Amino acid sequence: MYKLFRHAHPFFDHSSTAVLLDVHHQVLVSSTSGSGAQNGVLRRGRLTIRRDEAKHVVGNILHMNVGDGEHSYSKHSLLQEIAIKKAKPVLEEAIKSMLRTGSAFPKCFNVVDLGCSSGPNTLLTISYIIDAVYRICQQEKLAKTPDFQVFLNDLPGNDCNTVFKSLPVFYEKLEKEKCGFLSSCFISGLPGSFYGRLFPNNSLHFVHSSYSIHWLSKVPDGLMNKGNIYMAKTSCSTVHEAYLKQYRKDFHSFLRLRSQEMVSNGRMVIAFIGRTMIDPSASRDCCYYWEILAKCLYELVDEGLIEEDDIDLFNVPIYTPHEEEVREIVEIEGSFTIDRFEMFQINNDPRDNDTNEDFIFNEIESGKNASNYVRAGLEPIFTKHFGASVIDSLFSKYAKLLGENWLLEKAKNTIMVISLTKH
Ligand SMILES: C[S@@+](CC[C@H](N)C(=O)[O-])C[C@H]1O[C@@H](n2cnc3c(N)ncnc32)[C@H](O)[C@@H]1O
């Protein structure tokens, strides 16, 4: 049942093993083991790894493409930037209502951005939050804003260096634009999974997360999803059930953990990819781009570059929920009230004209743009599983096939934005 990978894992060089773990040391992507794995023990499909090694493995696999090179996340995060800009009114309204309904302005406003990644979006979000508080303080004729304590959270493998290097310019800009009225602002990186505790009890006023919590803590257990890498039209119903079960567990624990960390009347604004139809296989905004990516992987099988079994062992640890599923979990968990639930769509090619509903101007360019955006987020995972040598070929096939598909019907990402108040 378990297959020996041909790519030796860097942390298990005496066995052929490829794993993707979250900080609770659970396997995110497929787990395999050679017979003599000395650092890990395979028990019923789960690889238990000594704590010291697990720390390294986590961060080195799940992260966006680092730096600012051709395929970096920094260069290909326009889609996420559009989502942040569209969600801005929800964020501003949440901060306004919190500060206006709270008994007193906090002396220090404690904020976290969960899954901040690296690149221009990381500090864009923070500037929106600071601006919103700043404006309210001016309207309320306060002498100064509170101090800001800002935490930038992501998994330990995130490219924090790129973010930290951009901080001096950010601080300088803040000082220039808001001189005199802005109190101090302290920004720190916080490595760790948002599926674990990150803060002391009752310490956060505002939690933000954009384009991150559709990532699950792990690939659902027991998936039998031959021929696919996500929920697909040809997946049997147990696949959707398994994904939904994992999502329920993860999102429930995400809410429970944040509720412990947040002050009462604190606000949380989260944006993530969802889907418009309850049946995932009928949703063009949910499954279809993974189906196309699976087709490209099969072309690599035909070319003898990967094996079919490699695809069978691979499923993406992402879930794009339907509104009903999200509302149900918030209600069951019980710590938050939903103040706003917004949905909007963004073209899969973020450079495409937003007002153009159905027409593709240039399928080659559009396919490339969309493929680059997927590659910037998924390359590390695909490289670990399928090997670095097939990545260029995989994503150039993907660009071509996406473009050809959009000549038939354009596709969009559905973004959900929820604003919640902690009871
Ligand atoms: C597509 S990026 C979004 C980055 C940024 N918020 C933006 O809008 O551009 C998703 C980020 O979520 C992070 N992420 C995924 N699962 C996570 C987890 N369990 N804990 C913390 N960060 C996580 C990834 O490492 C990645 O950097």
The ligand as a Tripos MOL2 file, in Angstrom:
@<TRIPOS>MOLECULE
LIG
   27    29     1     0     0
SMALL
NO_CHARGES

@<TRIPOS>ATOM
      1 C1         -1.7480   32.2740   -0.7680 C.3       1 LIG1
      2 S1         -0.8120   32.7120    0.6210 S.3       1 LIG1
      3 C2         -1.6560   34.1790    1.1420 C.3       1 LIG1
      4 C3         -0.7120   35.1920    1.6680 C.3       1 LIG1
      5 C4         -1.2380   36.5720    1.9780 C.3       1 LIG1
      6 N1         -2.1830   36.5350    3.0640 N.3       1 LIG1
      7 C5         -1.8270   37.2260    0.7580 C.2       1 LIG1
      8 O1         -3.0220   37.5210    0.7760 O.co2     1 LIG1
      9 O2         -1.0980   37.4410   -0.2060 O.co2     1 LIG1
     10 C6         -1.3160   31.5240    1.8720 C.3       1 LIG1
     11 C7         -0.3840   31.5140    3.0520 C.3       1 LIG1
     12 O3         -0.9880   30.7570    4.1110 O.3       1 LIG1
     13 C8          0.0520   30.0660    4.7770 C.3       1 LIG1
     14 N2         -0.4990   28.9500    5.5680 N.ar      1 LIG1
     15 C9         -1.1210   27.8310    5.1230 C.ar      1 LIG1
     16 N3         -1.4510   27.0400    6.1620 N.ar      1 LIG1
     17 C10        -1.0370   27.6770    7.2840 C.ar      1 LIG1
     18 C11        -1.1050   27.3650    8.6620 C.ar      1 LIG1
     19 N4         -1.6540   26.2220    9.0870 N.pl3     1 LIG1
     20 N5         -0.6030   28.2520    9.5440 N.ar      1 LIG1
     21 C12        -0.0350   29.4170    9.1360 C.ar      1 LIG1
     22 N6          0.0520   29.7620    7.8220 N.ar      1 LIG1
     23 C13        -0.4390   28.9080    6.9110 C.ar      1 LIG1
     24 C14         0.9570   29.6030    3.6480 C.3       1 LIG1
     25 O4          2.2300   29.2500    4.1160 O.3       1 LIG1
     26 C15         0.9380   30.8410    2.7480 C.3       1 LIG1
     27 O5          1.9960   31.6970    3.0300 O.3       1 LIG1
@<TRIPOS>BOND
     1     1     2 1
     2     2     3 1
     3     2    10 1
     4     3     4 1
     5     4     5 1
     6     5     6 1
     7     5     7 1
     8     7     8 2
     9     7     9 1
    10    10    11 1
    11    11    12 1
    12    11    26 1
    13    12    13 1
    14    13    14 1
    15    13    24 1
    16    14    15 ar
    17    14    23 ar
    18    15    16 ar
    19    16    17 ar
    20    17    18 ar
    21    17    23 ar
    22    18    19 1
    23    18    20 ar
    24    20    21 ar
    25    21    22 ar
    26    22    23 ar
    27    24    25 1
    28    24    26 1
    29    26    27 1
@<TRIPOS>SUBSTRUCTURE
     1 LIG1         1 GROUP 0 **** ****
